[in-house]
Amino acid sequence: MNTEENTGTHPGTHTRLSTEDVVRTFVEYFEERGHRRITGSTLMPPPGDPVLFTTSGMHPLTPYLEGQPHPLGRRLVNVQRCLRTTDLEEVGDSTHLTVFEMLGTWSLGDYEGRQSLDWGYGLLTDGFGIDPSLLHATVFGGDDQVGPDTASLELWQERGLPVELTVQDNWWSNGPTGPCGPDSEIFMWTGDTPPESTPTGDDRWVELWNHVMMRHRRLIDGSLVPLPQRNIDTGLGLERLASLLQGRTSVFECDLFDPWRHLVPGLWQLDEPSLRLVCDHLRSATVVIGDGVHPANTGRGYVLRRLVRRLLTVLWREDPSRELVDLPVELVLHTLDHFRQDVDPDGVRRVLLDEERRFRRLLERGRQVLARPRFKGPLNEEDFHYLHDTHGLPSDLVLTLRQE
Ligand code: SER
């Protein structure tokens, strides 16, 4: 992980905080402002939530955003592990991880968006030392259902931050129905040149922090009704912030990846994108297994299976003799420790090794079956059904094997 792109330090910050320091600074800042720290939940969302995994810090809080009183009050702060598979294709770029932690704050019917943004700005600039000239905000510009978010716009104008107005990019929802609202996002410039363009116009503007004015509920017919209270829900990707504060332009360069960077290249020679993918997926698979998921053909288990198979496909592309048995247990342990998962690392490794064996056998069978004369020409739908139902070969795997 030592390309020119990601070893550059960034001039916009003057701190060298570890990830743990970033968490502590964040939590204390909000505790000083009346927030109580809640314990982050596992990757399993609460019953009834439309997603397979927790993808945002607000998931465990949905009932409280909908009006149920929270036992710790109206101001909350936490660190929540999240898994996002919508970004899977982006893993390997500088800013996306499959499993990551989200620093979050909530006002449950207490203070408004203006206050939240102002505290956020204060923490980023005074607390973390980010040069304000490297920040840019985006604000909801209004659509045919909800008017523009003028309160956020005014706050940013008072603070002297450039603002871009958007519609879809500044509306946050958890799914097609449920709590939602306009949001204001804070971006940081990561380019080598002085800042230019806007967040939607230049991807060197990296999104840091999203503040959602969570006051609507979308119904099945698409209409919006007010939630019983006006909430604020904010989320900030920990690894992204930590890497930028550590002067790195890639999440794979933050301190959490130090052990991976030390151990994996000595084990397997991989190009930079493959190394990132392998580390990300191994780390994510570890956390998912640590939360009690086993590989399966449906649901959460299938997400885990895809992660493991994807990383094995990358590992075996160059050298099919590579084996997960070589994976140092320290890496599994480091990951479980970081995510505060009290699970036996050898048990996690056993799940990975079982899945590896299963995948190897499937590939061998697939190659034998596909070598039959029947499958030499183009495959039709019936062939794909037969390969899947009789031999357990999913169509994406069949396509991969035929490219070998
Ligand atoms: N729910 C919002 C998000 O995930 C803010 O936490 O971006």
Residues whose N, C-alpha, C, O or C-beta is under 5 A from the ligand:
A	BS01	LIG	T55 S56 M58 N210 V212 D233 T234 G235
